[in-house]
């Protein structure tokens, strides 16, 4: 699965529940807020336009990348 994220100005939060059989790739501008919760540089706790992903993966590859 390949997810094209919008502009870097849009705040994004990604929650991932994964198994050892999956691989998740994130952009360099993501940091781990807490265990398996990642946010980009535009993230703010009270952001009105927050884009969230709740991903549960047991097998496969997921890549989050900026839309060109």
C-alpha positions as a Markdown table, in Angstrom:
| # | Residue | x | y | z |
|---|---|---|---|---|
| 1 | Unk | 0.0 | 0.0 | 0.0 |
| 2 | Unk | 1.4 | 3.4 | -0.9 |
| 3 | Unk | -0.2 | 6.5 | 0.7 |
| 4 | Unk | 0.4 | 9.9 | -0.9 |
| 5 | Unk | 0.2 | 12.6 | 1.7 |
| 6 | Unk | -0.8 | 16.1 | 1.0 |
| 7 | Unk | 1.3 | 19.2 | 1.5 |
| 8 | Unk | 3.8 | 19.3 | 4.4 |
| 9 | Unk | 1.7 | 22.1 | 5.9 |
| 10 | Unk | -1.1 | 19.7 | 6.6 |
| 11 | Unk | -0.8 | 18.1 | 10.1 |
| 12 | Unk | -0.8 | 14.3 | 10.0 |
| 13 | Unk | -1.0 | 11.7 | 12.7 |
| 14 | Unk | -0.4 | 8.0 | 12.0 |
| 15 | Unk | -1.3 | 5.3 | 14.5 |
| 16 | Unk | 0.1 | 1.9 | 13.6 |
| 17 | Unk | -0.7 | -1.5 | 15.0 |
| 18 | Unk | 1.7 | -3.9 | 13.3 |
| 19 | Unk | 3.1 | -7.4 | 13.4 |
| 20 | Unk | 6.7 | -8.5 | 12.8 |
| 21 | Unk | 5.6 | -9.5 | 9.3 |
| 22 | Unk | 4.9 | -6.0 | 8.1 |
| 23 | Unk | 7.1 | -3.1 | 7.0 |
| 24 | Unk | 6.1 | 0.6 | 7.4 |
| 25 | Unk | 8.1 | 3.4 | 5.8 |
| 26 | Unk | 7.6 | 7.1 | 6.8 |
| 27 | Unk | 9.0 | 10.4 | 5.5 |
| 28 | Unk | 12.0 | 11.8 | 7.4 |
| 29 | Unk | 9.7 | 14.7 | 8.7 |
| 30 | Unk | 7.8 | 12.2 | 11.0 |
| 31 | Unk | 8.7 | 11.7 | 14.6 |
| 32 | Unk | 7.3 | 9.2 | 17.1 |
| 33 | Unk | 5.1 | 11.0 | 19.5 |
| 34 | Unk | 4.5 | 7.9 | 21.6 |
| 35 | Unk | 4.8 | 4.1 | 21.0 |
| 36 | Unk | 3.6 | 3.4 | 17.4 |
| 37 | Unk | 2.1 | 7.0 | 17.0 |
| 38 | Unk | 3.9 | 9.2 | 14.5 |
| 39 | Unk | 3.3 | 12.9 | 13.6 |
| 40 | Unk | 4.7 | 15.2 | 11.1 |
| 41 | Unk | 6.4 | 18.6 | 11.7 |
| 42 | Unk | 3.1 | 20.5 | 11.1 |
| 43 | Unk | 1.3 | 18.6 | 13.9 |
| 44 | Unk | -0.3 | 20.5 | 16.7 |
| 45 | Unk | -2.5 | 18.9 | 19.4 |
| 46 | Unk | -5.4 | 21.3 | 18.7 |
| 47 | Unk | -5.1 | 21.4 | 14.9 |
| 48 | Unk | -8.5 | 21.8 | 13.2 |
| 49 | Unk | -7.4 | 20.2 | 9.9 |
| 50 | Unk | -5.6 | 17.2 | 11.4 |
| 51 | Unk | -5.4 | 14.2 | 9.0 |
| 52 | Unk | -5.3 | 10.9 | 10.9 |
| 53 | Unk | -4.6 | 7.3 | 9.9 |
| 54 | Unk | -5.3 | 4.3 | 12.0 |
| 55 | Unk | -3.5 | 1.4 | 10.4 |
| 56 | Unk | -3.7 | -2.2 | 11.5 |
| 57 | Unk | -1.3 | -4.4 | 9.5 |
| 58 | Unk | -0.4 | -8.0 | 9.9 |
| 59 | Unk | 1.4 | -8.7 | 6.7 |
| 60 | Unk | 2.7 | -6.5 | 3.9 |
| 61 | Unk | 4.3 | -3.1 | 3.2 |
| 62 | Unk | 3.0 | 0.4 | 3.7 |
| 63 | Unk | 4.7 | 3.5 | 2.5 |
| 64 | Unk | 3.7 | 7.1 | 3.5 |
| 65 | Unk | 5.2 | 9.6 | 1.1 |
| 66 | Unk | 4.6 | 13.3 | 0.1 |
| 67 | Unk | 2.7 | 13.8 | -3.0 |
| 68 | Unk | 5.0 | 15.2 | -5.8 |
